[in-house]
Amino acid sequence: MLLSGGLDSAVLLCEEASRAEVQPIYVSVGLAWEAAERAYVERFLSAIDGRFAVRPPAYVSVDMRDVYPAAHWAIVGRPPAYDTPDEDVYLPGRNIVLLGKAGVYCAGAGINRLALGTLDHNPFPDATPAFRHAMADALTKGLAQPLAIDAPYAQQSKSEVIRRGVALGLPLQLTLSCMNPVAAKERAGHALARHCGCCSKCRERHDAYVDAALADPTDYADVRHIGG
């Protein structure tokens, strides 16, 4: 399954791995927050080690910096502001690239099902059931091997995913939802970036905790918007 380091994929990983062994795949495309994401992936996997049937992560890459403008907000690390709509963070073709590279990896590893943590409110054209079906069909034909693409949370809200994660006792504070993570001092021997608290992904994360009626354990560098 695709593991991004965020809340949704982290909870999905553990739910899937409570039933069968899972191969997490992290795909790097050259975005500004990926180094911080990978650090969170490593900390989260270390924290759940032994609880779930999770293989060591596969790190693969497809550089998108040659097709996105050099000044693109996701490349330079200047994301849309806190109260901007979800549509403003659309990255054209991202799921095409992620699923394409992960699909080739799956073919080589003899894996015939690929899961990702798409949620119900995702407004982007590459997050629809029709897209996933078409992508799975293309990969199946192009790789001459069956591959199903599954989005188990496609009808779930982020607040429901948080409730699932809390019910499993997962360290959700070791997940990253931020597009502009702030460097932090070393804590417990590991340097983890802080959520900026000012981007729309931080807003989405905090609002989901509020909707779930649960305390938000996230370390936000700027708390001016939080709770407002």
N, C-alpha and C positions, 0 to 999 in steps of 0.2 A: 504494500500500500504506500501511497504518497504521504510522507511525513514532512510537514513544513516547520514544526516547532511551535505551532499555534495551538490554542485550546482544542479546536474541533478535531484536528488530526490526532492529537495526543490521546484524547478520550476514545476516539474510534480505534486507534491502535490497540489500546488495552482491552476494549470490548471484543474486538476481533481475536486478539491473542489469548483471551480467556476460553476460546472455543477451539482454536487451532493455531499452529505455528505461523507466525507472520514475518515476512521480509519487509522491513521499512526501507523506503527509497527516498533520498533527499536529492532534488534536482536544483542545482545552482544555475542561474541565468545571468548573473552579473549585477544584481540589484544591491542598493546601498546597505540594506539591513541584513544581508545574508551571513556575514561573519558572526553577528550577534545571534541569529537564528541557530546556526550550527552549534554555538556554545550552549544554548538552551536545550537543543536536541540531546547533546551529550550528557548534560546534567540530568535531564528528565529520564533518559534511558538508564543512567546509573542509579537513579533513585528507585526505579521500579524493577531493577535487576533481580531475577529470581522469582518474581511474583507472576509473571506472564511469559508465554512462549514467544519470545521476540528474538529473532536472529540479529547479529551485528548489522548496523545500518550500511546500506550501499550509498555512496556519495558519487553522483554523476553530474555532468555539466553540459549545458548548451548555451554558449555566450550570445545574449541578445543585445549587447551594447553596440553591435554593428548595424542593427535595424532600428533601435530606438534613437531619437535625437540625443546628442551628447549632453544637452541641457535638460533632458527629461527629468521630472521630479523624482522618479524612482531610481535613477542613476546617480544623481547628485545628492539625494537625501533631503529634499525639501517637499514633504508630502502636503496634500490638501489639509486645511485647518480643521479644527475640532468639530464644528457644526456643519461642515460641507456634506453633500449627499454622497451615498455609496457610489453612484455613477462616476464621480470624479476620480476614483482610484482604479478605473478600468485599465488593464494592461493588455493591449490587443495581442491575441494569439498566445497568451501565456499558457492556457490549459492545453492548447494544441501541442506546444513544445514539451510541456511537462509529461503529458500522456504519451506523446510519441517516443520520447527518450525512455520513459519508464516501460513502455510496451516492448521496445526492443530488448531492454534488460530482462523483462519477464520471459520473452521468447528464448533467450539464451539460457535462462535458469530453469526452464521447464515449468513456469508458473502460468496458469490459465485464468486467473482472476486478479483484477487490479481495482483496489478501492481507494476512494478519496473522500475528504470531509466536507463536500459542498453542502450548504445549508439551504433552508427553504426561501430565504429572502434574497438570495443571490440574483442580481438583476442582469447579469452579463450573458451575452449570446453563447459563450463557450461553457456555460454551466447548466444547460438545459438537458432534459432526458433525450431529446432528439439529437443533440450534439453528441452525447455520450454513446448513443446507439450507433450513430454514423461513424464515430471514431473507432469504436470497437470493431465494427464491420470492416473498416479500412485496414486496421492493424491485423485482424484475422486473415484477411485476404493477402495483404502485403507480406506478412511473415509466415504464411502457410501453417499457422498454428492457431487454434481457438484461443480467444482472449475476451473475457467479459469485463466490462468496466462498470463498477457498482458504486453508487453514492448512497449509503445506508441512512444518512442524515438529511436527505434531500427534502424531507417534509418536517424537519425539526428546527426549532429556533435555537439560537446560541444559549439562551437561558436554560432550555431543557438539556442541552449538552452539558452545561455546567452542573446541573443537578445530577446527571448521570456520573460525571467525574467525581463529584463529592461523595456520591453513594458508594463508589468504588474505593474511596479513600486515596485518590490520586493527588500528587503534589502539583496542583494547577498553578501555583506561583512560579513553577519552573517551566512555564510556557510563555511564548512571546507573541503579542498581537500588534506590536508597534512598528510603524514605518520610519521612525526616526529615533532609534534607541540611543540613550545617553550613556556614555562610558561611566563605569562605576569602579570604585576601589575593590580590591580583592576581598571576597567574603568566603569564609570557610575554605580557603585555599584555592578558590576559583573566582575569576573575574567574570561577573555577569552584568550586562548592560541593564539600565533601568528603562522602563517605559517612559516615554517623554511626557505623556499626559496631555498633549496638545494636538495630536493628530486624530483623524476621524476613526482610525482603528482602535485607539485608546478609548474614545468615546463609546464605540460599539461594545467593547469589552466591558467597560464599567456599567453601561446601561443594562447589559445582560445580567450582571450580578445583581443590580437593583431589581430587575424584573424577576429574577429567581429568588428574591428576598433572602439573599445570602451576603455575608460580609465579603468584600473584595480584598483578597490578600496581595494584590498587585503592588509592586514598588514603583510608584509614579514619581518622576523627578519634579514635575510641576503639578500641584494639586489645586490650582485655581479653579479649574472646571469641575473637578470631581465633587460630586454631591450637590452641584449647583442645579 
